[in-house]
């Protein structure tokens, strides 16, 4: 049996999610929900609390704003989870986690995903990447919109309530932990639809820093490690993209962004990315000032 675990803040979305699961799963399941509107517990606490109550051998930690678009997906996920080497299974992840700060997304060559994304402007995009043409792509870290694992895997690692006390980076952390012993996957046999975008804010930035501090001695972590020179240049590229994202999405304070830029300049002053960052630094500083952020 699959135990469907949800940290809920929207009863209407939860009801639609349940209807979708019952119509598509094709196997016995149970629903374990926690109404977090009043208590405001961390998602790590809620997930551990609900998993302790679960009766199923297989656990699904899901956001309430998703739909499964593949009929009888339960059999497919159980087949993958039954393999003793399988760790966490999700729908978006990366085959590498670089030392440079970032979310689950990494450079294009490492990214694997299989889902439909809805955006705030009403647009929809299919994120489907499976260059190896496999039913499940091995990855290191996973996005948390929907995560499957066996009960014994959860019990061995659990969600880290002490470090991650909000709603960010719990997904990277547990997949990173499980990935030290088992193989995590993005499933390409099941299509998921996600109805909301992730949020990048100061809380996300703080938890990103906590994640990288916790795993500093294991990063960078690759499924297939490139030679040291290639790895070095990929860190430069990731650093540039991370700082550019902070500027573009208005994440964190401007002082913090300037500090990140100066660190990049000191390390990679000879690289073209430093000049590009300098140009963007002045561009976005003017934009932030016009918006009243400075």
C-alpha positions in Angstrom: 0.0 0.0 0.0 1.1 3.6 -0.7 0.6 6.2 2.0 0.0 9.6 0.5 1.3 12.3 2.9 0.4 16.0 2.5 1.2 19.1 4.6 -2.0 21.0 3.7 -2.9 24.7 3.8 -5.6 24.7 1.2 -8.6 22.3 1.7 -9.9 22.9 -1.8 -6.6 22.0 -3.5 -6.4 19.0 -1.1 -9.8 17.7 -2.2 -8.9 17.9 -5.9 -5.6 16.2 -5.2 -7.3 13.3 -3.5 -9.8 12.9 -6.3 -7.0 12.8 -8.8 -5.0 10.2 -6.8 -8.0 7.9 -6.4 -8.8 8.1 -10.2 -5.2 7.4 -11.3 -3.2 5.4 -8.7 -4.7 1.9 -9.6 -3.5 0.5 -6.2 -4.7 0.6 -2.6 -3.6 3.7 -0.8 -4.2 5.7 2.3 -4.3 9.5 2.8 -2.5 11.1 5.8 -3.0 14.8 5.9 -1.9 17.5 8.3 -3.8 20.8 8.3 -0.9 23.2 8.9 -2.9 26.5 8.6 -2.9 27.2 12.4 0.2 25.4 13.7 2.6 26.5 11.0 5.0 23.6 11.7 8.0 23.1 9.4 7.4 20.7 6.6 10.1 18.5 7.9 8.2 18.1 11.2 4.9 17.5 9.5 6.4 14.9 7.2 8.1 13.0 9.9 4.9 13.2 12.1 2.7 11.8 9.3 5.2 9.1 8.2 5.2 7.7 11.8 1.4 7.2 11.4 1.6 5.7 7.9 0.7 2.0 7.4 1.9 1.7 3.9 5.2 0.1 2.9 5.7 2.9 0.4 5.5 6.6 1.3 4.6 9.5 -1.0 5.4 13.0 0.3 3.4 15.3 -2.0 2.4 18.9 -2.4 -1.3 19.4 -2.7 -1.0 21.4 -5.9 -0.1 18.5 -8.2 -2.0 16.0 -10.4 -0.8 12.6 -11.7 -1.4 12.4 -15.5 -0.5 8.7 -16.0 -3.1 6.1 -15.4 -2.3 3.3 -13.0 0.9 5.0 -11.9 1.0 3.1 -8.6 2.2 -0.1 -10.2 5.1 1.7 -11.9 6.3 3.5 -8.8 6.1 0.4 -6.6 8.1 -1.6 -9.2 10.9 1.0 -9.0 10.7 1.2 -5.2 10.9 -2.5 -4.8 14.5 -2.5 -6.0 16.6 -2.7 -2.9 19.1 -0.1 -4.3 16.4 2.5 -4.9 16.4 5.5 -2.6 14.1 8.5 -3.3 12.0 8.9 -6.5 10.8 12.2 -7.8 10.0 14.2 -11.0 12.8 16.7 -11.2 16.4 16.5 -10.1 20.1 16.7 -11.0 22.9 14.3 -11.5 25.3 16.6 -9.7 25.2 19.0 -6.8 27.9 21.5 -7.1 29.7 23.3 -4.2 28.4 26.6 -5.4 25.1 27.7 -3.8 22.0 26.7 -5.8 18.7 24.9 -5.6 18.1 21.4 -7.0 18.6 22.7 -10.5 22.1 22.5 -11.8 23.7 22.9 -15.2 21.7 21.7 -18.2 23.7 18.6 -18.9 22.9 17.3 -15.4 19.2 18.2 -15.2 16.5 15.5 -15.5 12.8 16.1 -15.2 9.4 14.8 -16.3 6.5 17.2 -15.4 4.2 19.9 -16.6 4.6 23.3 -15.0 2.0 26.1 -14.7 3.2 29.6 -14.3 1.7 32.7 -12.6 1.2 34.4 -16.0 -1.1 31.5 -17.1 1.5 29.8 -19.4 2.3 26.1 -19.3 5.5 24.4 -20.1 6.5 20.7 -20.4 9.7 20.0 -18.7 10.8 16.6 -20.1 14.4 15.6 -20.4 15.5 12.0 -20.8 18.5 11.9 -23.1 19.4 8.4 -22.0 16.0 7.0 -23.0 15.5 5.2 -19.7 12.4 4.6 -17.6 14.1 6.2 -14.6 17.1 8.6 -14.6 19.6 8.3 -11.7 20.1 11.6 -9.9 21.6 13.0 -6.7 19.2 15.6 -5.5 15.4 16.0 -6.2 12.7 18.7 -6.1 10.2 18.2 -3.3 6.9 18.6 -5.2 6.5 14.8 -5.0 8.9 12.3 -3.4 8.5 8.6 -3.0 10.5 6.3 -0.8 10.2 3.0 1.0 9.2 3.3 4.7 12.6 1.8 5.8 14.5 4.4 3.8 12.6 7.2 5.4 13.1 5.6 8.9 16.8 5.4 8.2 17.3 9.0 7.2 14.1 11.0 8.2 13.7 14.7 7.4 16.1 17.0 9.2 13.9 19.0 11.6 16.8 20.5 13.5 18.4 22.2 10.5 15.5 23.0 8.2 12.7 24.6 10.2 10.7 26.1 7.3 9.6 24.9 3.9 12.8 25.0 1.8 15.7 22.7 1.0 14.3 19.7 3.0 14.0 18.0 -0.4 17.6 18.5 -1.4 18.8 17.5 2.1 17.0 14.2 2.4 17.7 13.2 -1.2 21.4 14.1 -0.7 21.5 12.0 2.5 19.7 9.0 0.9 21.9 9.3 -2.2 25.0 8.6 -0.1 23.8 5.0 0.2 21.0 4.4 -2.4 20.3 5.5 -5.9 17.8 8.3 -6.4 15.7 8.6 -9.6 13.6 10.9 -11.7 10.8 8.6 -13.1 10.2 9.0 -16.8 7.3 6.6 -16.8 4.9 8.8 -14.8 3.9 12.4 -15.9 3.1 14.9 -13.1 1.4 18.3 -13.4 2.4 21.0 -11.0 0.1 24.0 -10.6 2.3 26.6 -8.8 5.8 28.0 -9.0 8.5 27.7 -6.4 9.3 30.8 -4.3 12.7 32.3 -4.0 12.9 34.5 -1.0 15.1 35.3 2.0 14.0 32.1 3.8 15.0 30.0 0.8 18.4 31.8 0.7 19.0 31.1 4.4 18.1 27.4 4.0 20.3 27.2 0.9 23.2 28.5 3.0 22.4 25.9 5.8 22.3 23.1 3.2 25.7 24.0 1.8 27.2 24.3 5.3 25.9 20.9 6.3 27.2 19.1 3.2 30.3 21.2 2.7 32.6 18.1 3.1 30.7 16.2 0.4 30.3 18.9 -2.2 30.6 18.9 -5.1 28.9 15.5 -5.5 28.6 13.9 -8.9 27.1 10.6 -10.2 30.0 10.6 -12.7 32.7 13.0 -11.6 34.4 15.0 -14.4 38.1 15.8 -14.4 39.2 18.5 -12.0 39.5 21.2 -14.7 36.0 20.6 -16.1 34.6 20.6 -12.6 36.4 23.9 -11.8 34.8 25.7 -14.8 31.4 24.3 -14.0 31.6 25.8 -10.6 32.4 29.2 -12.2 29.4 28.8 -14.5 27.1 27.9 -11.5 28.4 30.8 -9.4 27.6 33.2 -12.3 24.1 31.8 -12.8 23.3 31.8 -9.0 24.2 35.5 -8.6 22.4 36.5 -11.8 19.3 34.7 -10.4 19.5 36.6 -7.1 19.5 39.9 -9.0 16.8 39.0 -11.5 14.4 37.5 -8.9 15.1 40.1 -6.3 16.2 37.5 -3.7 18.1 38.7 -0.6 19.5 42.1 0.2 21.6 44.2 -2.3 24.5 44.1 0.2 24.4 40.3 0.1 24.4 40.3 -3.7 27.3 42.7 -3.9 29.2 40.5 -1.4 28.6 37.5 -3.7 29.8 39.4 -6.7 32.9 40.5 -4.9 33.7 36.9 -3.9 33.2 35.8 -7.5 35.5 38.6 -8.7 38.2 37.6 -6.3 38.1 34.0 -7.3 37.5 34.3 -11.0 38.7 37.8 -11.9 40.3 36.5 -15.0 37.1 34.9 -16.3 34.7 36.6 -18.7 31.8 35.9 -16.2 33.3 38.5 -13.8 32.9 41.2 -16.5 29.3 40.0 -17.2 28.5 40.1 -13.6 29.9 43.6 -13.2 27.7 44.8 -16.1 24.6 43.2 -14.5 25.5 44.6 -11.1 25.2 48.1 -12.4 22.1 47.3 -14.5 20.1 45.7 -11.7 21.3 48.2 -9.1 19.6 50.9 -11.2 16.5 48.8 -11.5 16.3 48.1 -7.8 16.8 51.8 -7.1 13.9 52.7 -9.5 11.7 50.1 -7.7 12.5 51.7 -4.3 14.4 48.6 -3.1 17.5 50.7 -2.4 
